[in-house]
Amino acid sequence: MTLSTLALVSLVPSALAGNFWHISDLHLDYFYSKGGNVSNFCHKGNSEEEGTAGQGAGPAGEYSCDSPKTLVLSALQAMHEFQPKPDFIIWTGDSAPHWRDPAPPEEKYIMNVTKSVFRHLDKLFPGVPVVAALGNHDASPPDQFPIVPLGENKTDAYYTALWQQGAFGDHIQVRNWHKCRFHGIKFKEDG
């Protein structure tokens, strides 16, 4: 199975909007371990399997696995070094890892990942607006928003958790998020 380790960023210049970063598919895996078993998402296991370097998973990432924290932080730092003052940042989600065995990442894990990424973006890019969207790996289980057994939609509770625990509330306009589940940022045109 080939998983995208990190589909990182692009700096896009525009005549109307200036410069912005686009981040997607970080797939941050806190259980990634140097030397970890590649067939087990680069997690430590009873038997180690050789990775691309012949020593199991490498310290800064493995092509067949999700991203270790070291890789995610170095990518964010590289963004800052290349363009420290973009006009805004678009973050299109997919922040949690792909693993599902023995179970997919729980909501608490996902909230921790999104909060961590927001915290690092705020530190590296103070005052730069972050326009965030959810990806299919930003829900538990992945590829769907949670539902209760009788089919009652639980997305309100999930959005509230993202708002409070996942740090979306620090970056999104309250009125639109709670009413319509969208948000936007108005930029001034130079003129």
DAKA-V147917 format. One record per residue. N is the residue number from 0. RES is the residue in one letter. PHI is phi in whole degrees, 0 to 359 (* if undefined). OMEGA is omega as a letter, one per 40 degrees, with the letter a starting at -180 (NA if undefined). NEAR is the number of other ideal C-beta (glycine too) atoms within 12 Angstrom. Layout:
BEGIN
n->[N,N]
res->[RES,RES]
phi->[PHI,PHI]
omega->[OMEGA,OMEGA]
near->[NEAR,NEAR]
END
This chain:
BEGIN
n->[0,1,2,3,4,5,6,7,8,9,10,11,12,13,14,15,16,17,18,19,20,21,22,23,24,25,26,27,28,29,30,31,32,33,34,35,36,37,38,39,40,41,42,43,44,45,46,47,48,49,50,51,52,53,54,55,56,57,58,59,60,61,62,63,64,65,66,67,68,69,70,71,72,73,74,75,76,77,78,79,80,81,82,83,84,85,86,87,88,89,90,91,92,93,94,95,96,97,98,99,100,101,102,103,104,105,106,107,108,109,110,111,112,113,114,115,116,117,118,119,120,121,122,123,124,125,126,127,128,129,130,131,132,133,134,135,136,137,138,139,140,141,142,143,144,145,146,147,148,149,150,151,152,153,154,155,156,157,158,159,160,161,162,163,164,165,166,167,168,169,170,171,172,173,174,175,176,177,178,179,180,181,182,183,184,185,186,187,188,189,190]
res->[M,T,L,S,T,L,A,L,V,S,L,V,P,S,A,L,A,G,N,F,W,H,I,S,D,L,H,L,D,Y,F,Y,S,K,G,G,N,V,S,N,F,C,H,K,G,N,S,E,E,E,G,T,A,G,Q,G,A,G,P,A,G,E,Y,S,C,D,S,P,K,T,L,V,L,S,A,L,Q,A,M,H,E,F,Q,P,K,P,D,F,I,I,W,T,G,D,S,A,P,H,W,R,D,P,A,P,P,E,E,K,Y,I,M,N,V,T,K,S,V,F,R,H,L,D,K,L,F,P,G,V,P,V,V,A,A,L,G,N,H,D,A,S,P,P,D,Q,F,P,I,V,P,L,G,E,N,K,T,D,A,Y,Y,T,A,L,W,Q,Q,G,A,F,G,D,H,I,Q,V,R,N,W,H,K,C,R,F,H,G,I,K,F,K,E,D,G]
phi->[*,254,249,289,292,200,268,275,275,222,261,245,277,217,296,268,255,86,247,213,261,237,243,206,57,291,45,291,242,292,265,302,223,307,83,295,287,298,283,239,58,65,267,295,214,293,237,272,248,295,262,295,269,84,234,81,296,284,291,243,133,218,308,275,232,283,277,286,304,303,292,298,295,291,293,296,296,297,303,297,292,283,212,284,227,289,287,196,233,256,237,260,72,59,266,274,286,276,300,227,242,282,207,291,304,276,306,301,297,297,299,296,296,296,296,296,295,303,300,289,297,298,291,282,232,299,80,274,296,246,261,251,226,270,250,292,260,253,224,232,291,297,74,196,275,298,227,270,307,276,91,291,289,256,295,301,296,291,298,297,295,299,297,273,265,265,71,295,296,279,230,236,294,300,306,289,297,286,276,238,65,218,209,205,229,266,251,280,269,288,196]
omega->[i,i,i,a,i,i,a,a,i,i,a,i,i,i,a,a,a,a,i,i,i,a,i,i,i,i,a,a,a,a,i,a,i,a,a,a,a,i,i,i,i,i,i,i,i,i,a,i,a,i,a,i,i,a,a,a,i,a,a,i,i,a,a,a,i,a,i,i,i,a,a,a,i,i,i,i,i,i,a,a,a,i,a,a,i,i,i,i,i,a,a,i,a,a,a,a,a,a,a,a,e,i,i,i,a,a,a,i,a,i,i,i,a,i,i,i,i,a,a,i,i,a,a,a,a,i,i,i,i,i,a,i,a,i,a,i,i,i,i,e,a,i,i,i,a,i,i,a,a,i,i,a,a,a,i,i,a,i,i,i,i,a,a,a,a,i,i,a,i,a,a,i,a,a,a,a,a,a,a,a,i,i,i,i,i,i,i,i,i,a,NA]
near->[14,12,25,22,34,35,22,28,32,21,26,20,14,18,10,14,24,21,26,29,36,27,42,28,30,44,41,41,36,26,29,39,28,26,26,33,27,35,22,30,35,43,31,19,19,10,14,21,24,19,29,19,18,13,18,28,39,27,20,24,36,38,21,29,40,44,43,33,30,24,30,37,25,23,34,35,20,20,33,25,15,19,24,20,20,32,27,31,40,30,40,26,32,35,47,41,39,34,32,19,14,11,12,24,33,23,29,17,29,40,30,26,39,44,28,26,43,34,22,30,38,22,17,29,33,15,16,29,30,36,29,39,27,33,27,23,35,41,33,32,22,29,17,17,25,26,17,13,7,7,8,11,15,20,19,19,19,30,30,19,29,40,29,20,25,36,28,35,23,23,33,32,22,14,12,14,25,19,13,13,22,17,27,18,21,12,18,12,11,10,5]
END
